[in-house]
Amino acid sequence: MSMMKLGLLAVMIPVALTAPAFAQRAGPEGPRMMFEELDADGNGSVTLEEVQAAGEGRFARADADGDGALSRAELIAQGQDRVEARVDRMLERLDNNGDGQLTQAELEEAREGRGGRFGRGGPSPERMFDRLDADGDGAVTEAEFDEGVARFLERMGRRHGNRGE
């Protein structure tokens, strides 16, 4: 297995475990908050115009210099802001002792105590490994790894509306 693939595996497992915590908005009403943000006139329904306006608003906020284009630095800044907000929400939910840090024990407690993957019911590292180990021999071959990565990316694409486009 190449070093790149080993590195990707090392990244995929923690990302898969924390992605739901990042994706979930603070509180159990997570998706409701997003709907309310899109429903600009507050009438209980979202129009195509409201969705488009929300996208234009995000673009305008990211376009710090107002030149109508997003530079590399602006895109990185926008991504950094999102990551910081998600990390703050994750710390708020999982940092049991309030010290501003997550220990391995706090992460394990969150995974085990909240239905798997931080409250969203998902695989443990062991279960993820078992999914990659298609023939069940206790080792993941390069072919099994490639297939597992492909399945993971396909699922992520479906979740985010990118159905092979």
C-alpha positions as CSV (number, residue, x, y, z in Angstrom):
1,M,0.0,0.0,0.0
2,S,1.5,3.4,-1.0
3,M,2.3,6.0,1.6
4,M,-0.4,8.3,0.0
5,K,-3.1,5.7,0.6
6,L,-1.9,5.0,4.1
7,G,-2.1,8.7,4.7
8,L,-5.6,8.9,3.2
9,L,-6.7,6.0,5.4
10,A,-5.3,7.8,8.5
11,V,-7.3,10.9,7.5
12,M,-10.5,9.2,6.4
13,I,-11.2,7.4,9.6
14,P,-11.1,10.4,11.9
15,V,-12.9,12.6,9.3
16,A,-15.6,10.0,9.0
17,L,-16.0,9.9,12.7
18,T,-16.1,13.7,13.1
19,A,-17.9,14.8,9.9
20,P,-21.4,14.4,11.4
21,A,-20.3,16.5,14.4
22,F,-19.1,19.2,12.0
23,A,-22.1,18.9,9.7
24,Q,-24.7,19.1,12.5
25,R,-25.7,22.5,13.6
26,A,-25.8,23.3,17.3
27,G,-28.8,21.7,18.9
28,P,-31.2,19.0,17.7
29,E,-33.0,21.5,15.3
30,G,-29.9,21.6,13.0
31,P,-31.7,21.3,9.6
32,R,-34.4,23.7,10.8
33,M,-31.8,26.4,11.3
34,M,-30.7,26.0,7.7
35,F,-34.2,26.1,6.4
36,E,-34.9,29.3,8.5
37,E,-31.8,30.9,7.0
38,L,-33.0,30.2,3.5
39,D,-36.6,31.3,4.2
40,A,-35.7,35.0,3.9
41,D,-39.3,36.2,4.1
42,G,-40.2,33.8,6.9
43,N,-43.4,32.5,5.3
44,G,-42.6,28.8,5.9
45,S,-41.5,27.9,2.4
46,V,-38.4,28.4,0.4
47,T,-38.5,29.6,-3.2
48,L,-35.8,29.2,-5.9
49,E,-35.3,32.9,-5.7
50,E,-34.5,32.7,-1.9
51,V,-32.1,29.8,-2.6
52,Q,-30.3,31.9,-5.3
53,A,-30.3,35.0,-3.1
54,A,-28.7,33.0,-0.3
55,G,-25.9,31.8,-2.7
56,E,-25.4,35.3,-3.9
57,G,-25.1,36.5,-0.4
58,R,-22.5,33.9,0.5
59,F,-20.6,34.8,-2.6
60,A,-20.7,38.5,-1.7
61,R,-19.6,37.8,1.8
62,A,-16.6,35.8,0.6
63,D,-15.7,38.4,-2.1
64,A,-13.8,40.5,0.5
65,D,-12.4,43.0,-2.0
66,G,-15.7,43.3,-4.0
67,D,-14.1,42.6,-7.4
68,G,-16.8,40.0,-8.4
69,A,-14.3,37.1,-8.2
70,L,-13.2,34.8,-5.5
71,S,-9.4,34.6,-5.2
72,R,-7.5,31.8,-3.6
73,A,-7.1,33.8,-0.4
74,E,-10.8,34.6,-0.3
75,L,-11.8,31.0,-0.8
76,I,-9.3,29.9,1.9
77,A,-10.6,32.6,4.3
78,Q,-14.2,31.5,3.7
79,G,-13.3,27.9,4.3
80,Q,-11.3,28.8,7.4
81,D,-14.4,30.7,8.8
82,R,-16.5,27.6,8.3
83,V,-14.0,25.3,9.9
84,E,-13.7,27.5,12.9
85,A,-17.4,27.7,13.4
86,R,-17.7,23.9,13.1
87,V,-14.9,23.3,15.5
88,D,-16.5,25.7,18.0
89,R,-19.8,23.8,17.8
90,M,-17.9,20.5,18.2
91,L,-16.1,21.7,21.2
92,E,-19.4,23.1,22.7
93,R,-21.0,19.7,22.3
94,L,-18.2,17.3,23.2
95,D,-15.9,19.1,25.6
96,N,-17.3,17.7,28.8
97,N,-15.0,19.4,31.2
98,G,-15.0,22.8,29.4
99,D,-11.3,23.2,29.0
100,G,-11.4,24.0,25.3
101,Q,-9.8,20.7,24.3
102,L,-11.0,17.3,23.3
103,T,-9.4,14.3,24.8
104,Q,-9.5,10.8,23.3
105,A,-11.7,9.8,26.2
106,E,-14.2,12.6,25.4
107,L,-14.3,11.6,21.7
108,E,-14.8,7.9,22.6
109,E,-17.5,8.8,25.1
110,A,-19.3,10.9,22.5
111,R,-19.1,8.1,19.9
112,E,-20.2,5.4,22.3
113,G,-22.7,7.4,24.4
114,R,-24.6,9.0,21.6
115,G,-25.4,6.2,19.2
116,G,-22.2,5.8,17.4
117,R,-20.8,8.6,15.4
118,F,-21.3,11.6,17.8
119,G,-25.0,11.1,18.0
120,R,-25.7,10.3,14.4
121,G,-25.3,6.5,14.6
122,G,-22.3,5.5,12.6
123,P,-19.4,3.1,12.4
124,S,-16.6,2.7,14.9
125,P,-13.0,2.6,13.6
126,E,-13.2,-1.2,13.9
127,R,-16.5,-1.4,11.9
128,M,-15.0,1.0,9.2
129,F,-12.0,-1.3,8.9
130,D,-14.2,-4.3,8.6
131,R,-16.1,-2.6,5.8
132,L,-12.8,-2.0,4.0
133,D,-11.7,-5.6,4.6
134,A,-14.1,-7.1,2.0
135,D,-12.8,-10.6,2.2
136,G,-12.6,-10.6,6.1
137,D,-9.0,-11.8,6.3
138,G,-8.0,-9.1,8.8
139,A,-6.0,-7.1,6.3
140,V,-6.9,-4.5,3.7
141,T,-5.4,-4.9,0.3
142,E,-4.8,-2.0,-2.0
143,A,-7.8,-3.1,-4.2
144,E,-10.1,-3.3,-1.1
145,F,-8.9,0.1,0.0
146,D,-9.5,1.6,-3.5
147,E,-13.0,0.1,-3.6
148,G,-13.7,1.4,-0.1
149,V,-12.5,4.9,-0.9
150,A,-14.6,4.8,-4.1
151,R,-17.7,3.8,-2.1
152,F,-17.1,6.5,0.5
153,L,-16.7,9.2,-2.1
154,E,-19.8,8.0,-3.9
155,R,-21.8,8.2,-0.7
156,M,-20.4,11.6,0.2
157,G,-21.3,12.8,-3.3
158,R,-24.9,11.6,-3.0
159,R,-25.2,13.2,0.4
160,H,-24.1,16.5,-1.0
161,G,-26.2,16.3,-4.2
162,N,-23.3,15.5,-6.5
163,R,-24.7,12.4,-8.2
164,G,-21.8,11.8,-10.6
165,E,-22.0,15.2,-12.2
